[in-house]
């Protein structure tokens, strides 16, 4: 009994964790042969700091990635996400402590705030322990051909690959969806973007939150969070209405653009009674503006030999950047 030959488009978290799951839960003697194709020259590590919930950590633990995160001291454990009004103070919190203070579930897990880059590094390290999984970068898919017996990818470099199944994990602008499964279903800019950066922790100001705080303002929502053990840097990310942006993948603000973006954020979140907010926004470095795209409800998920997963098929209002 031999395993299926599976092709995965997309070397992000979705594609990598899918490969790990298909390997772990394969029938005995039928471990699949998996090749992941990533369009970039190497897996992208840009992005903000995401919150991995107890359920996410449980799944990553099953797949062998969470132990790597702990071993490498990636991320900042989160007991609770605290919610604040910028102008009056704390409103509430969502706790991950569980009934005994140890976490949720059995075994218990709390949450983890971690950069997308570090989370990807951990999953890549888990991938490397499995001989049946290969990652090929710099592979731009130009055509997908499906027959009753197989599916074939043709790449811009003239090469091709065939398999029994194709998994489209290539995000909101999925080639698998746009060229094969449902070309008419395109992504639409939501009018909302996430502006984020990383600021040195201001000296002499005691944080008003333990680890992660979501702040509600009149003109947007602002996240501030620690994301690594030293707690010397604060991740700040603001969800706000922004006119249509030119780049679908987001862009790193430079020069005058960075100045304007910072001024916009300072203006939007001004008047806060929380003293940490302004100095963090003033000092934030590496500012990015990440547009949020959405897909219409419904849609086609699969053909006979191709399946879409994650943002490629179903995308909510915050699919491009987690703000929880």
C-alpha positions in Angstrom: 0.0 0.0 0.0 1.6 3.3 -1.1 0.7 6.8 -0.1 -0.8 9.5 -2.4 1.4 12.0 -4.2 0.2 15.4 -3.0 1.1 18.8 -4.3 0.6 21.8 -2.1 0.6 25.4 -3.4 1.8 27.9 -0.8 4.7 27.7 1.7 3.0 29.7 4.5 1.6 28.4 7.7 -1.4 26.8 6.1 0.5 24.8 3.5 3.2 23.7 6.0 0.9 22.6 8.8 -1.3 20.8 6.2 1.7 18.8 5.1 2.5 17.9 8.8 -1.1 16.9 9.4 -1.4 14.7 6.3 1.8 13.0 7.4 0.9 12.5 11.0 -2.6 11.2 10.4 -1.9 9.1 7.3 -3.0 5.4 7.4 -0.3 3.0 8.4 1.9 2.2 5.4 0.4 4.9 3.3 2.4 8.1 4.3 1.9 10.6 1.4 4.7 11.9 -0.8 4.3 15.7 -0.4 5.9 18.6 -2.3 5.2 22.2 -1.3 5.7 24.9 -3.9 6.3 28.4 -2.8 6.3 31.3 -5.3 8.9 33.4 -3.3 12.6 32.7 -3.3 12.3 31.7 0.3 9.3 31.4 2.8 8.2 34.9 3.7 8.7 35.9 7.3 7.2 39.4 7.2 4.2 40.3 9.2 3.1 41.2 12.7 2.8 39.3 15.9 -0.2 37.0 16.0 -2.0 35.4 18.9 -2.0 31.6 18.9 -5.0 30.5 21.0 -5.0 27.4 23.2 -6.6 25.3 20.4 -4.0 26.5 17.9 -1.2 25.6 20.3 -2.7 22.1 20.9 -2.8 21.5 17.2 0.8 22.7 16.7 1.9 20.5 19.6 0.3 17.5 17.9 2.3 18.4 14.8 5.6 18.8 16.5 6.0 22.6 16.1 5.0 23.9 19.5 7.8 22.0 21.2 10.3 23.8 18.9 8.7 27.2 19.8 9.3 26.5 23.5 12.8 25.1 23.0 13.8 28.2 21.0 11.9 30.5 23.4 9.8 32.0 20.6 6.9 34.2 21.6 5.4 35.5 24.8 2.9 33.4 26.8 -0.4 35.2 27.2 -2.7 34.7 30.2 -5.4 37.0 28.8 -6.2 39.5 26.1 -7.1 42.7 27.8 -9.5 45.2 26.3 -9.3 49.0 26.9 -11.1 52.2 25.9 -8.3 54.6 24.9 -10.1 57.4 26.7 -11.2 55.7 29.9 -9.2 52.6 30.7 -9.8 48.9 31.0 -13.1 47.4 29.9 -12.7 43.6 30.1 -10.5 40.7 29.2 -10.6 37.3 27.6 -8.8 34.8 29.8 -6.8 31.7 28.8 -6.0 30.8 32.5 -8.7 28.1 32.8 -10.3 26.9 36.1 -6.9 26.1 37.8 -4.9 28.9 36.3 -2.8 26.5 34.2 -4.6 26.9 30.9 -7.6 25.5 29.0 -8.2 21.9 28.1 -6.4 18.7 29.0 -3.5 19.0 28.9 -3.9 22.7 29.5 -2.7 25.4 27.1 -2.8 29.2 27.4 -2.0 31.5 24.4 1.1 32.7 22.7 1.9 36.0 21.0 4.5 35.3 18.4 5.8 37.0 15.3 4.7 35.4 12.0 8.4 34.9 11.2 9.1 32.9 14.3 6.0 30.8 14.0 7.0 30.0 10.4 10.6 29.1 11.4 9.2 26.6 14.0 6.9 24.9 11.5 9.7 24.8 8.9 11.9 23.1 11.5 9.2 20.5 12.1 8.9 19.9 8.3 12.6 19.2 8.1 12.1 16.1 10.4 10.0 14.4 7.8 11.7 12.8 4.7 8.4 12.6 2.8 7.9 16.4 2.7 9.9 18.7 0.4 9.7 22.4 0.0 10.6 24.1 -3.4 10.8 27.8 -3.5 10.8 30.2 -6.5 8.1 28.2 -8.3 5.5 30.4 -10.0 2.5 28.4 -11.2 1.3 29.5 -14.6 -1.1 26.7 -15.4 -3.0 23.9 -13.7 -4.3 20.9 -15.6 -6.6 18.3 -14.1 -7.6 14.9 -15.6 -9.6 12.0 -14.1 -6.3 10.4 -12.9 -4.0 13.3 -11.9 -3.3 17.0 -11.6 -0.3 18.8 -13.1 1.3 22.2 -12.3 3.2 24.0 -15.0 5.7 26.6 -13.7 7.1 29.8 -15.2 10.6 28.3 -15.3 9.4 25.6 -17.8 9.3 22.7 -15.3 6.2 20.9 -14.2 5.0 18.5 -11.4 2.1 16.0 -11.3 0.3 14.4 -8.4 -2.8 12.6 -7.3 -4.2 15.7 -5.4 -3.5 19.4 -5.3 -4.1 21.5 -2.2 -4.4 25.3 -2.8 -3.0 26.9 0.4 -1.8 30.0 -1.5 -3.7 32.7 0.2 -6.4 35.3 -0.6 -5.0 35.8 -4.1 -4.8 32.1 -4.7 -3.5 30.9 -8.1 -5.3 27.6 -7.5 -8.6 29.4 -7.2 -8.1 32.1 -9.8 -6.7 29.9 -12.6 -8.5 26.6 -11.9 -11.2 26.1 -9.2 -13.2 29.4 -9.5 -11.6 32.1 -11.6 -14.6 34.4 -11.3 -14.2 34.7 -7.5 -11.7 37.5 -6.9 -10.6 39.3 -3.8 -11.9 42.8 -2.9 -10.0 45.3 -0.8 -12.1 45.9 2.3 -11.2 49.5 2.8 -9.4 48.5 6.0 -5.6 48.1 6.5 -3.4 47.1 9.4 -0.5 49.5 10.1 2.0 47.9 12.3 5.6 48.2 13.7 7.8 47.4 16.6 8.7 49.9 19.2 11.3 49.9 22.1 9.6 49.7 25.4 9.4 53.3 26.7 11.6 53.8 29.7 10.0 54.9 32.9 6.4 54.0 31.9 4.8 51.0 33.5 2.7 49.1 30.9 -1.0 49.2 31.6 -1.4 45.6 30.4 0.2 42.3 31.4 1.1 41.0 27.9 -1.5 41.9 25.2 -4.0 44.8 25.0 -6.6 45.7 22.4 -7.6 49.4 22.5 -10.8 50.8 21.1 -10.8 54.3 19.8 -13.1 56.6 17.8 -11.2 56.0 14.5 -9.9 52.5 14.8 -8.6 49.7 17.0 -5.0 49.5 18.3 -3.2 46.4 19.5 -0.1 46.6 21.8 1.6 43.5 22.9 4.8 41.9 24.1 5.9 39.1 21.8 9.2 37.7 23.1 10.6 36.8 26.6 12.7 40.0 27.2 9.6 42.2 26.9 11.9 45.0 25.7 9.9 45.6 22.5 6.3 46.3 22.0 4.4 45.3 18.9 1.8 47.9 17.8 -0.8 47.4 15.1 -3.7 49.6 14.2 -6.7 48.5 12.2 -8.1 51.5 10.4 -9.9 52.7 7.3 -7.4 53.5 4.5 -8.0 54.5 0.9 -7.3 51.8 -1.7 -3.6 50.8 -1.6 -1.6 50.0 -4.7 0.1 46.8 -3.5 -2.1 43.8 -2.7 0.6 42.3 -0.5 1.2 45.4 1.6 4.3 47.5 1.7 7.0 48.7 4.0 6.7 52.4 4.5 9.8 54.4 3.8 10.8 58.1 4.0 7.9 60.4 3.7 5.4 57.5 3.5 6.6 56.3 7.0 6.3 59.8 8.3 2.8 60.2 7.0 1.7 56.8 8.3 3.1 57.6 11.8 1.4 61.0 11.8 -1.9 59.3 10.8 -1.6 56.8 13.6 -0.7 59.4 16.2 -3.7 61.5 15.1 -6.1 58.5 15.0 -5.2 57.3 18.5 -4.6 60.7 20.1 -6.1 61.8 23.4 -5.5 58.5 25.2 -5.4 58.4 29.0 -2.9 55.5 28.7 0.6 56.9 28.8 2.3 54.0 26.9 0.4 54.6 23.6 1.9 57.8 22.2 5.6 57.0 22.9 5.2 53.6 21.3 3.6 55.0 18.2 6.3 57.7 18.0 9.1 55.1 18.3 7.7 52.3 16.2 10.2 51.0 13.6 9.8 49.0 10.3 6.3 50.4 9.7 4.2 48.2 7.4 0.8 48.9 5.9 -1.0 45.6 5.3 -4.3 45.8 3.2 -7.1 43.5 4.3 -8.9 41.7 1.4 -12.1 39.8 1.6 -13.9 37.2 -0.5 -17.6 36.9 -1.2 -19.6 34.4 0.8 -20.2 30.9 -0.6 -18.0 29.9 -3.5 -16.5 26.7 -4.8 -14.1 24.9 -2.6 -12.9 22.0 -4.7 -12.8 20.1 -8.0 -12.4 16.3 -8.2 -8.6 16.5 -7.5 -8.0 20.0 -6.2 -9.0 21.5 -2.8 -8.7 25.1 -1.5 -7.9 25.7 2.1 -7.6 28.7 4.4 -7.6 32.2 2.9 -7.7 30.8 -0.6 -11.3 29.9 -0.2 -12.8 31.7 2.9 -11.5 35.0 4.1 -13.0 37.1 7.0 -12.5 40.8 7.5 -9.2 40.3 9.4 -7.7 37.5 7.3 -4.5 39.3 6.4 -3.5 40.2 9.9 -4.6 38.8 13.3 -5.6 41.5 15.8 -7.0 39.4 18.6 
